[in-house]
Amino acid sequence: MGLTLELPPALANSLEREAAARGLTLPEYAVEVLAKSSADERPIRTGSDLVRYWEEAGLLGTRPDITDSSEHARRIREQAQRRA
């Protein structure tokens, strides 16, 4: 089935950049995004559910600047405790 969409230029550019970063064409990436959004949303109840969700969303490994996750979490917690 064919489908034609008119996207705002900013959204089209953003999608094209994201597709290129993943090594996909824009149509391939659009199908991937639409398929994920229409899939049954399973509730996140456990840590493993959350990790599975992050893997499916392509989020794991997106913060190479964080080399020690425990230390990073500790710093965030300390910053939150000092908030006014």
C-alpha positions in Angstrom: 0.0 0.0 0.0 1.3 3.4 -0.9 1.0 6.5 1.3 2.0 10.0 0.6 2.5 12.5 3.5 3.1 16.2 3.4 5.5 17.0 6.3 6.5 20.3 7.6 10.1 21.0 6.4 11.6 21.0 9.9 10.1 17.6 10.7 11.1 16.1 7.3 14.7 17.3 7.9 14.8 15.9 11.4 13.5 12.5 10.1 16.0 12.5 7.3 18.9 13.2 9.7 17.7 10.4 12.1 17.3 8.0 9.2 20.8 8.7 7.9 22.2 8.3 11.4 20.7 4.8 11.5 21.8 4.0 8.0 18.3 3.8 6.7 16.4 5.6 3.9 13.7 8.0 4.9 10.9 5.5 3.9 12.6 2.6 5.8 12.9 4.8 8.9 9.3 6.0 8.6 8.0 2.4 8.4 10.1 1.6 11.5 8.8 4.5 13.5 5.2 3.9 12.5 5.5 0.1 13.3 6.9 0.8 16.7 4.2 3.4 17.5 1.4 1.0 16.5 2.7 -2.0 18.4 1.0 -3.1 21.5 2.4 -1.1 24.4 3.4 -3.4 27.1 3.4 -1.8 30.6 6.8 -1.3 32.1 6.7 -3.0 35.5 10.3 -4.2 36.0 13.8 -3.1 35.3 14.1 -5.7 32.6 10.9 -4.3 31.0 12.6 -0.9 31.0 15.8 -2.2 29.5 13.8 -4.0 26.8 11.9 -0.8 26.0 15.2 1.2 25.7 16.7 -1.5 23.4 13.6 -1.4 21.2 13.7 2.4 21.1 17.4 2.4 20.2 18.4 4.3 23.3 21.1 2.0 24.7 24.6 3.3 24.0 23.4 6.8 23.1 25.4 8.4 26.0 29.0 7.3 25.4 30.1 10.3 27.6 28.9 8.3 30.6 31.6 5.9 31.4 30.6 5.0 35.0 26.9 4.8 35.4 27.0 4.5 39.2 29.1 7.6 39.5 26.8 9.5 37.1 23.7 8.4 39.1 25.5 9.5 42.3 26.2 13.0 40.9 22.6 13.4 39.7 21.3 12.4 43.1 23.7 14.8 44.9 22.6 17.6 42.6 18.9 16.9 43.3 19.5 16.9 47.0 21.1 20.4 46.9 18.3 22.0 44.9 16.6 24.9 46.5 
